[in-house]
Amino acid sequence: MNELVFEVTQEGDGGYVAECLSEGIFTQADTWDELRRNVKEATAAYFFDRPQTLALRLHLVRDEVLASA
């Protein structure tokens, strides 16, 4: 496995939630920098007894509703 992809969503309060699309890894944080650290930590814990991936991709999903004029 060369890469793990995390779908990241921003919560209404400004925090972030990251969920891996292929493994059972999930984490959250208040800031983007904290989320990056948490994803690395959660991935290391998940693969504690197996080789880790080379890359972690954070894919920010933004959902925005606009009112038509």
VMD Tcl script that builds the backbone (N, CA, C; Angstrom):
set m [mol new atoms 207]
animate dup $m
set s [atomselect $m all]
$s set {name element resname resid chain x y z} {
  {N N MET 1 A 0.857 -1.173 0.000}
  {CA C MET 1 A 0.000 0.000 0.000}
  {C C MET 1 A 0.905 1.240 0.000}
  {N N ASN 2 A 0.778 2.086 -1.003}
  {CA C ASN 2 A 1.620 3.265 -1.121}
  {C C ASN 2 A 1.000 4.521 -0.532}
  {N N GLU 3 A -0.327 4.540 -0.392}
  {CA C GLU 3 A -0.986 5.768 0.028}
  {C C GLU 3 A -2.313 5.456 0.715}
  {N N LEU 4 A -2.617 6.233 1.756}
  {CA C LEU 4 A -3.929 6.203 2.378}
  {C C LEU 4 A -4.590 7.544 2.122}
  {N N VAL 5 A -5.853 7.516 1.727}
  {CA C VAL 5 A -6.597 8.744 1.460}
  {C C VAL 5 A -7.590 8.966 2.600}
  {N N PHE 6 A -7.559 10.175 3.154}
  {CA C PHE 6 A -8.488 10.581 4.210}
  {C C PHE 6 A -9.431 11.635 3.658}
  {N N GLU 7 A -10.719 11.403 3.828}
  {CA C GLU 7 A -11.711 12.419 3.486}
  {C C GLU 7 A -11.840 13.337 4.700}
  {N N VAL 8 A -11.606 14.619 4.502}
  {CA C VAL 8 A -11.638 15.596 5.590}
  {C C VAL 8 A -12.824 16.518 5.381}
  {N N THR 9 A -13.610 16.694 6.425}
  {CA C THR 9 A -14.716 17.646 6.388}
  {C C THR 9 A -14.522 18.664 7.504}
  {N N GLN 10 A -14.955 19.886 7.227}
  {CA C GLN 10 A -14.876 20.928 8.243}
  {C C GLN 10 A -16.231 21.036 8.919}
  {N N GLU 11 A -16.208 20.976 10.223}
  {CA C GLU 11 A -17.428 21.034 11.015}
  {C C GLU 11 A -17.922 22.478 11.130}
  {N N GLY 12 A -19.161 22.640 11.531}
  {CA C GLY 12 A -19.746 23.963 11.688}
  {C C GLY 12 A -19.017 24.828 12.696}
  {N N ASP 13 A -18.395 24.223 13.691}
  {CA C ASP 13 A -17.667 24.974 14.716}
  {C C ASP 13 A -16.241 25.312 14.278}
  {N N GLY 14 A -15.858 24.905 13.055}
  {CA C GLY 14 A -14.522 25.200 12.557}
  {C C GLY 14 A -13.542 24.061 12.682}
  {N N GLY 15 A -13.874 23.037 13.444}
  {CA C GLY 15 A -12.988 21.886 13.599}
  {C C GLY 15 A -13.015 21.003 12.362}
  {N N TYR 16 A -12.149 19.993 12.346}
  {CA C TYR 16 A -12.014 19.093 11.206}
  {C C TYR 16 A -12.189 17.647 11.645}
  {N N VAL 17 A -12.731 16.842 10.734}
  {CA C VAL 17 A -12.877 15.408 10.945}
  {C C VAL 17 A -12.251 14.717 9.742}
  {N N ALA 18 A -11.411 13.699 9.991}
  {CA C ALA 18 A -10.757 12.954 8.919}
  {C C ALA 18 A -11.085 11.475 9.058}
  {N N GLU 19 A -11.510 10.870 7.951}
  {CA C GLU 19 A -11.839 9.447 7.937}
  {C C GLU 19 A -11.139 8.802 6.749}
  {N N CYS 20 A -10.400 7.745 7.022}
  {CA C CYS 20 A -9.700 7.022 5.972}
  {C C CYS 20 A -10.718 6.269 5.115}
  {N N LEU 21 A -10.530 6.313 3.796}
  {CA C LEU 21 A -11.476 5.679 2.885}
  {C C LEU 21 A -11.272 4.178 2.750}
  {N N SER 22 A -10.107 3.659 3.138}
  {CA C SER 22 A -9.839 2.233 2.934}
  {C C SER 22 A -9.570 1.445 4.214}
  {N N GLU 23 A -9.347 2.126 5.319}
  {CA C GLU 23 A -9.081 1.466 6.600}
  {C C GLU 23 A -9.957 2.096 7.671}
  {N N GLY 24 A -10.042 1.492 8.810}
  {CA C GLY 24 A -10.867 1.991 9.907}
  {C C GLY 24 A -10.152 3.024 10.756}
  {N N ILE 25 A -9.669 4.075 10.145}
  {CA C ILE 25 A -8.933 5.121 10.858}
  {C C ILE 25 A -9.758 6.394 10.809}
  {N N PHE 26 A -9.949 7.010 11.973}
  {CA C PHE 26 A -10.790 8.194 12.116}
  {C C PHE 26 A -10.169 9.089 13.174}
  {N N THR 27 A -10.142 10.399 12.930}
  {CA C THR 27 A -9.645 11.337 13.933}
  {C C THR 27 A -10.266 12.703 13.695}
  {N N GLN 28 A -10.081 13.600 14.656}
  {CA C GLN 28 A -10.606 14.953 14.540}
  {C C GLN 28 A -9.677 15.921 15.253}
  {N N ALA 29 A -9.858 17.216 14.946}
  {CA C ALA 29 A -9.006 18.242 15.548}
  {C C ALA 29 A -9.657 19.606 15.384}
  {N N ASP 30 A -9.140 20.571 16.144}
  {CA C ASP 30 A -9.658 21.931 16.075}
  {C C ASP 30 A -9.022 22.751 14.958}
  {N N THR 31 A -7.776 22.425 14.589}
  {CA C THR 31 A -7.068 23.178 13.549}
  {C C THR 31 A -6.515 22.210 12.508}
  {N N TRP 32 A -6.149 22.771 11.346}
  {CA C TRP 32 A -5.594 21.942 10.275}
  {C C TRP 32 A -4.256 21.321 10.694}
  {N N ASP 33 A -3.400 22.108 11.332}
  {CA C ASP 33 A -2.098 21.577 11.771}
  {C C ASP 33 A -2.271 20.460 12.793}
  {N N GLU 34 A -3.192 20.639 13.709}
  {CA C GLU 34 A -3.471 19.598 14.699}
  {C C GLU 34 A -4.028 18.347 14.014}
  {N N LEU 35 A -4.867 18.532 13.014}
  {CA C LEU 35 A -5.426 17.391 12.284}
  {C C LEU 35 A -4.319 16.606 11.587}
  {N N ARG 36 A -3.380 17.302 10.976}
  {CA C ARG 36 A -2.259 16.628 10.320}
  {C C ARG 36 A -1.498 15.753 11.312}
  {N N ARG 37 A -1.211 16.289 12.488}
  {CA C ARG 37 A -0.518 15.508 13.519}
  {C C ARG 37 A -1.362 14.320 13.962}
  {N N ASN 38 A -2.666 14.547 14.162}
  {CA C ASN 38 A -3.558 13.481 14.623}
  {C C ASN 38 A -3.686 12.353 13.603}
  {N N VAL 39 A -3.710 12.709 12.306}
  {CA C VAL 39 A -3.790 11.684 11.268}
  {C C VAL 39 A -2.530 10.820 11.297}
  {N N LYS 40 A -1.370 11.439 11.413}
  {CA C LYS 40 A -0.121 10.684 11.494}
  {C C LYS 40 A -0.116 9.769 12.716}
  {N N GLU 41 A -0.540 10.300 13.856}
  {CA C GLU 41 A -0.569 9.528 15.097}
  {C C GLU 41 A -1.567 8.372 15.012}
  {N N ALA 42 A -2.758 8.641 14.487}
  {CA C ALA 42 A -3.782 7.600 14.370}
  {C C ALA 42 A -3.339 6.495 13.409}
  {N N THR 43 A -2.676 6.880 12.327}
  {CA C THR 43 A -2.187 5.902 11.359}
  {C C THR 43 A -1.082 5.041 11.973}
  {N N ALA 44 A -0.178 5.668 12.697}
  {CA C ALA 44 A 0.893 4.913 13.360}
  {C C ALA 44 A 0.309 3.925 14.366}
  {N N ALA 45 A -0.700 4.341 15.116}
  {CA C ALA 45 A -1.334 3.448 16.086}
  {C C ALA 45 A -2.058 2.295 15.390}
  {N N TYR 46 A -2.720 2.587 14.288}
  {CA C TYR 46 A -3.463 1.562 13.549}
  {C C TYR 46 A -2.522 0.499 12.978}
  {N N PHE 47 A -1.378 0.927 12.475}
  {CA C PHE 47 A -0.416 0.016 11.868}
  {C C PHE 47 A 0.753 -0.299 12.802}
  {N N PHE 48 A 0.529 -0.292 14.112}
  {CA C PHE 48 A 1.619 -0.462 15.070}
  {C C PHE 48 A 2.399 -1.754 14.869}
  {N N ASP 49 A 1.760 -2.782 14.346}
  {CA C ASP 49 A 2.445 -4.063 14.174}
  {C C ASP 49 A 2.650 -4.441 12.702}
  {N N ARG 50 A 2.411 -3.486 11.804}
  {CA C ARG 50 A 2.563 -3.725 10.365}
  {C C ARG 50 A 3.309 -2.559 9.735}
  {N N PRO 51 A 3.885 -2.775 8.575}
  {CA C PRO 51 A 4.546 -1.668 7.880}
  {C C PRO 51 A 3.549 -0.565 7.542}
  {N N GLN 52 A 3.990 0.678 7.644}
  {CA C GLN 52 A 3.112 1.806 7.356}
  {C C GLN 52 A 3.182 2.205 5.892}
  {N N THR 53 A 2.235 3.001 5.484}
  {CA C THR 53 A 2.197 3.479 4.110}
  {C C THR 53 A 3.233 4.568 3.905}
  {N N LEU 54 A 3.510 4.870 2.668}
  {CA C LEU 54 A 4.474 5.905 2.340}
  {C C LEU 54 A 3.858 7.300 2.368}
  {N N ALA 55 A 2.590 7.417 2.015}
  {CA C ALA 55 A 1.968 8.739 1.918}
  {C C ALA 55 A 0.577 8.735 2.544}
  {N N LEU 56 A 0.234 9.857 3.150}
  {CA C LEU 56 A -1.104 10.072 3.694}
  {C C LEU 56 A -1.683 11.275 2.967}
  {N N ARG 57 A -2.788 11.071 2.275}
  {CA C ARG 57 A -3.412 12.155 1.516}
  {C C ARG 57 A -4.647 12.647 2.265}
  {N N LEU 58 A -4.681 13.952 2.538}
  {CA C LEU 58 A -5.837 14.573 3.171}
  {C C LEU 58 A -6.629 15.278 2.087}
  {N N HIS 59 A -7.845 14.806 1.865}
  {CA C HIS 59 A -8.707 15.359 0.820}
  {C C HIS 59 A -9.832 16.136 1.498}
  {N N LEU 60 A -9.742 17.463 1.441}
  {CA C LEU 60 A -10.731 18.325 2.082}
  {C C LEU 60 A -11.973 18.411 1.216}
  {N N VAL 61 A -13.102 18.025 1.780}
  {CA C VAL 61 A -14.386 18.074 1.084}
  {C C VAL 61 A -15.147 19.276 1.632}
  {N N ARG 62 A -15.517 20.142 0.716}
  {CA C ARG 62 A -16.219 21.353 1.147}
  {C C ARG 62 A -17.613 21.349 0.527}
  {N N ASP 63 A -18.605 21.451 1.366}
  {CA C ASP 63 A -19.997 21.478 0.926}
  {C C ASP 63 A -20.545 22.869 1.239}
  {N N GLU 64 A -20.977 23.564 0.216}
  {CA C GLU 64 A -21.458 24.929 0.412}
  {C C GLU 64 A -22.778 25.097 -0.330}
  {N N VAL 65 A -23.750 25.686 0.345}
  {CA C VAL 65 A -25.044 25.949 -0.254}
  {C C VAL 65 A -25.163 27.454 -0.455}
  {N N LEU 66 A -25.458 27.842 -1.691}
  {CA C LEU 66 A -25.619 29.262 -2.015}
  {C C LEU 66 A -27.078 29.541 -2.337}
  {N N ALA 67 A -27.555 30.666 -1.858}
  {CA C ALA 67 A -28.919 31.076 -2.199}
  {C C ALA 67 A -28.883 31.757 -3.557}
  {N N SER 68 A -29.826 31.413 -4.406}
  {CA C SER 68 A -29.879 32.057 -5.706}
  {C C SER 68 A -30.524 33.433 -5.545}
  {N N ALA 69 A -30.072 34.371 -6.350}
  {CA C ALA 69 A -30.572 35.747 -6.231}
  {C C ALA 69 A -31.824 35.969 -7.023}
}
mol reanalyze $m
mol bondsrecalc $m
mol representation Tube
mol addrep $m
